[in-house]
Amino acid sequence: MHALAFLWSPAGRVGRSSYWMAFLGLVVASFVLLALPGALRWLALLLIWPQVTVHINRLHDIGRGASWVAVPFALNVVTALSAPLLGLLALVGAAQRGHLPGSFSLLVVLLLVTLLVDVAFVLWLGLSRSDPETNAFGPPALEGPPPPAGTLP
């Protein structure tokens, strides 16, 4: 796949080292954008598509379909939508009863499960060996610099 094209297109394959460089670069870029003041933080949403396509292309490289990305993505969406509500319920419950209610425990469990699934998914993708043969998603991803012109691979 052409250099950095895997950040925009979910078609093709990306090897381990390129995956790690892209993934870590996107994580750093996300933190930088989230540190911006006010409404500029919303720019971090622009990185969702490249994050998804990097994962999909890595899945293709290990011979898996794009649907595998749905599990951690769906869990992150559920967590992002429910965490504020659970947090608010915990605060209200603590103010009324003087102790943290069950909604706080549920919030902590949800956040921990989401974190564990995300870390496991990234490690699985980042540590799995590439399929050395051409598979349903294309030829193997090239890693490292291209060979000099006129030489056989």
C-alpha positions as CSV (number, residue, x, y, z in Angstrom):
1,M,0.0,0.0,0.0
2,H,1.3,3.5,-0.8
3,A,2.9,5.3,2.1
4,L,0.2,6.6,4.5
5,A,-2.7,5.7,2.2
6,F,-3.8,3.2,4.8
7,L,-4.8,6.1,7.0
8,W,-7.7,7.0,4.7
9,S,-8.6,3.8,2.8
10,P,-9.8,0.6,4.5
11,A,-8.8,-1.4,1.4
12,G,-5.5,-3.1,1.6
13,R,-3.0,-4.3,4.2
14,V,-0.5,-2.7,6.6
15,G,2.4,-4.5,8.4
16,R,3.2,-4.5,12.1
17,S,5.8,-1.7,12.2
18,S,3.7,0.6,10.0
19,Y,0.7,-0.2,12.2
20,W,2.6,0.7,15.4
21,M,4.0,3.9,14.0
22,A,0.5,5.0,12.7
23,F,-1.3,3.9,15.8
24,L,1.1,5.7,18.2
25,G,1.2,8.8,16.0
26,L,-2.6,9.0,16.0
27,V,-2.7,8.5,19.8
28,V,-0.2,11.4,20.3
29,A,-2.1,13.6,17.8
30,S,-5.4,12.8,19.7
31,F,-3.9,13.9,23.0
32,V,-2.5,17.0,21.4
33,L,-5.9,17.9,19.9
34,L,-7.7,17.1,23.2
35,A,-5.3,19.5,25.0
36,L,-6.4,22.4,22.9
37,P,-8.7,25.0,24.5
38,G,-12.5,25.0,24.1
39,A,-14.2,24.0,20.9
40,L,-10.8,23.2,19.2
41,R,-10.9,19.9,21.1
42,W,-13.6,18.7,18.6
43,L,-10.8,18.5,16.0
44,A,-9.9,15.2,17.6
45,L,-13.0,13.7,16.1
46,L,-11.3,14.1,12.7
47,L,-8.9,11.3,13.8
48,I,-11.6,8.6,14.2
49,W,-11.6,7.6,10.6
50,P,-7.8,7.2,10.3
51,Q,-7.9,5.2,13.6
52,V,-10.5,2.8,12.2
53,T,-8.8,2.4,8.8
54,V,-5.4,1.6,10.4
55,H,-7.1,-1.1,12.5
56,I,-9.0,-2.5,9.4
57,N,-5.9,-2.6,7.3
58,R,-4.0,-4.4,10.0
59,L,-6.8,-6.9,10.4
60,H,-6.6,-7.5,6.6
61,D,-2.8,-8.1,7.0
62,I,-3.5,-10.9,9.4
63,G,-6.2,-12.4,7.3
64,R,-9.3,-11.1,9.2
65,G,-12.2,-9.1,8.0
66,A,-13.1,-5.5,9.0
67,S,-16.0,-6.6,11.1
68,W,-13.6,-7.5,13.9
69,V,-13.2,-3.7,14.6
70,A,-16.9,-3.5,15.5
71,V,-16.4,-5.1,18.9
72,P,-14.0,-2.5,20.5
73,F,-15.6,0.3,18.5
74,A,-19.2,-0.5,19.8
75,L,-17.9,-0.9,23.3
76,N,-16.2,2.5,23.1
77,V,-19.4,4.1,21.8
78,V,-21.5,2.5,24.6
79,T,-19.0,3.7,27.2
80,A,-18.8,7.2,25.8
81,L,-22.6,7.5,25.8
82,S,-23.3,6.0,29.2
83,A,-20.3,7.2,31.3
84,P,-21.6,10.7,31.7
85,L,-25.0,9.5,32.8
86,L,-23.5,6.9,35.2
87,G,-21.1,9.6,36.6
88,L,-24.0,12.0,37.1
89,L,-26.1,9.3,38.8
90,A,-23.1,8.5,41.1
91,L,-22.7,12.2,42.0
92,V,-26.4,12.7,42.7
93,G,-26.5,9.5,44.8
94,A,-23.4,10.5,46.8
95,A,-24.9,13.9,47.5
96,Q,-28.2,12.4,48.6
97,R,-27.0,9.4,50.6
98,G,-23.5,10.4,51.6
99,H,-21.9,7.4,49.9
100,L,-21.3,6.2,46.3
101,P,-24.2,4.2,44.9
102,G,-24.0,1.2,42.6
103,S,-23.9,3.4,39.5
104,F,-20.4,4.4,40.4
105,S,-19.3,0.7,40.6
106,L,-20.9,0.1,37.3
107,L,-19.1,3.1,35.8
108,V,-15.8,1.8,37.0
109,V,-16.4,-1.7,35.7
110,L,-17.5,-0.4,32.3
111,L,-14.4,1.8,32.0
112,L,-12.1,-1.0,33.1
113,V,-13.7,-3.5,30.7
114,T,-13.4,-1.0,27.8
115,L,-9.8,-0.3,28.6
116,L,-8.9,-4.0,28.8
117,V,-10.7,-4.8,25.5
118,D,-9.0,-1.8,23.7
119,V,-5.5,-2.8,25.0
120,A,-6.1,-6.5,24.1
121,F,-7.3,-5.6,20.6
122,V,-4.3,-3.3,19.9
123,L,-1.8,-5.8,21.3
124,W,-3.5,-8.6,19.2
125,L,-3.2,-6.5,16.1
126,G,0.3,-5.2,16.8
127,L,1.8,-8.5,17.8
128,S,0.2,-10.9,15.3
129,R,2.3,-12.1,12.5
130,S,1.4,-10.9,9.0
131,D,0.0,-13.3,6.5
132,P,3.1,-13.9,4.3
133,E,1.0,-14.8,1.2
134,T,-1.5,-12.9,-0.9
135,N,-4.8,-13.2,0.9
136,A,-8.4,-12.0,0.1
137,F,-7.3,-8.4,0.9
138,G,-4.3,-8.2,-1.4
139,P,-0.6,-8.9,-1.5
140,P,1.6,-8.7,1.7
141,A,2.3,-5.3,3.0
142,L,5.9,-4.1,2.4
143,E,7.8,-3.3,5.5
144,G,10.9,-1.1,5.6
145,P,12.4,0.8,2.7
146,P,11.7,-0.4,-0.8
147,P,14.5,-2.5,-2.5
148,P,16.9,-0.6,-4.8
149,A,15.7,-0.3,-8.4
150,G,16.8,-3.2,-10.6
151,T,17.0,-5.7,-7.7
152,L,14.8,-8.7,-7.1
153,P,12.7,-8.7,-3.9
